[in-house]
Structure formats: C-alpha cells, structure tokens
Amino acid sequence: MIIMASSRLPGFVRHLLAALRVLLVLTVITGIAYPLTITAVAQLPGLKHRADGSLVKAANGQVVGSALIGQLFTDSDGNPIPKYFQSRPSAAGDGYDPTATSASNLGPEDAVDAFDDPATTDDDESKQSLLTQVCGRSKAVGELEGVNGQRPYCTSGGVGAVLSVFYRDPGYAGPVTRVVSVNEECPAEPFVATYEGVKVECATLGGDYAAGRRVIVPGPGKSEDNPVPPDAVTASGSGLDPDISPAYANLQVSRVARARGLDPAVVHKLVEDRVDNRALGFLGEPTVNVLELNLALDKLRTS
C-alpha cells in the first residue's frame, strides 16, 4: 500500500523527497560523523599538540604563540628589540596577521616606486617596489647587525637604483637626451651624477617617465660583501613563516649576545641546537624556529 501510495505522488514531489533523503544522509556523514571522527583521531597521542595549534608556552605556562605562525619581536614603535632574534619580513596585514595571510604579489620586474602626493591628506599613495623593499630591508638589517647591508642595484639610501633613459630617436635610438633616477624624489641628490655623459635628474611628483627605457644599474653594494641572506629581506608566500635560515640566525648572534651580556659562543650553540634539517633529508632547507629560539634565550637567562 505504501509503495502504491508513493507511486501515485506527483513526479516533482518524489524528486523532492529523494533530494531530502540525500541531504539527510550527507548531513549525517559529512556534517556529524566525519568531523567527530577527525576530531577524535586528532586527539590521539602525538597528534593532539598539532591539532590544538602547536601552541608554545613560556616557562610560567603562559601561551606566547604558535610554532606554526611567526610573530614580530619589536617594540611599540615597530623597532626591533635588540635582545631577541628577529623574524623575516611579513606581507600579511601589518605583519603576521593570520586573518590577512597573503604574499605581496610583487615580482622581479617590480622596480619603480610611487610617491605620496602631500596635497591629498586623506590617502597615502606611496608604494615601494619590490626592489626598493629589498634594498631598504637589507640596509636596515645591516645597520642593526653592524654589517654591510648594501646590495647590488640599490642606492646607498636604500632604494632601487633605477634610471629612466630617454633617447633622441624612437626605439631607444640615437644619443641619450635625458636621464631620471625614478626612485629618488626631488630634492634628493641622484645616486649617480651622469649616465652616458648626461646629467641624472631626481624624479618629480607626477612625472611621467614611462617613455624612457628603464635601466637598473649597479649601486655601490656588491653581493660578495653583503652577508644579509635572502630570507632577511623577503617575505614568505603566506606571510606567516615562523622560521628563518641558520645563516640569518647566525648573523644575529653577536647583537643578541651583546644585548643580553652573554658569550656569543653560548648563543651560537643555542642556534645550532635548534636547526631543523631538511625533511626526509632532501626536502626544503634547514630552518630555525624564531619563537622557540627566543624562548630558549629567556629560559637561559633565568636559569
């Protein structure tokens, strides 16, 4: 009788009932059974810590961060705290913001800055190119660590050494008629006085230099003289990388040891003990977790 009654239902009603049954079954499986199963598995010994966020606690038991998400070790003004190892740059929000995880989306061809117009007080139109960001970060790291932070293709002021070169004839032919240092806003003194016999000008706000040939020229820095590693001047793809390279960690040893009154050999040993080697022996690069290293420093100081 039930089958006969069901067969007498209109077609759209039968389809609706079938859809409701499918919805009910999938809701139970994917909305209840699967999440509960995964949650139960995640609580097994060896998995619970990671499932809970790999939270890191200080000696007093207070949660101070996650081993999976980097954080800044700066003061209220954004200046690096000398007694702590510094993380790599971050493009996530104001830095290591998990709600704004992203890369800068700037590529190797991004070399020309945009300047802020002081006449528009509401917005800041300035935008640093990737080249200038790398130059400025390298200069800042060099000053912080007491080493030469000047990189090739950077000016001594920490911006990209980029010229816009204009020629007399179309197609960049004929003699050079005008040269502008596009990343140095007037009244700045250009990093180079002349180019092919033509005086180099500083850039003016609103100037259109797209018609010139863009030339990235060597600055005063040389790569062999600069110990600042790439991860000290570039952000990770997620903006949340909690690790730095052993090279960057070792670069900071002298400054941290001096700020804490410790023997540099002791701090260097802390770094070496916390180097995580390549996964499976060949995947990725060796890294050092900055938060765990700084906690080890604090523990050493109080022990």
Buried (B, 14 or more C-beta within 10 A) or exposed (E): EEEEEEEEEEEEEEEEEEEEEEEEEEEEEEEEEEEEEEEEEEEEEEEEEEEEEEEBEEEEEEEBBBBBBBBBBBEEEEEBBBBBBBBBBBBBEEBBBEEBBBEBEBEEEBBBBEBEEEEEEEEEEEBBBBBBBBBBBBBBBBEBBEBBBBBBBBBEBBBBBBBBBBBEEEEEEEEBEBBBBBBBBBEBEBBBEEBEEBEBBBBEEEBEBEEBEBBBBEBBBEEEEBBBBEBBBBBBEBBBBBBBBBBBBBBBBBBBBBEBEBEEEEBBEBBEEBBBEEEEEEEEEEBBBBBBBBBBBBEEEEE
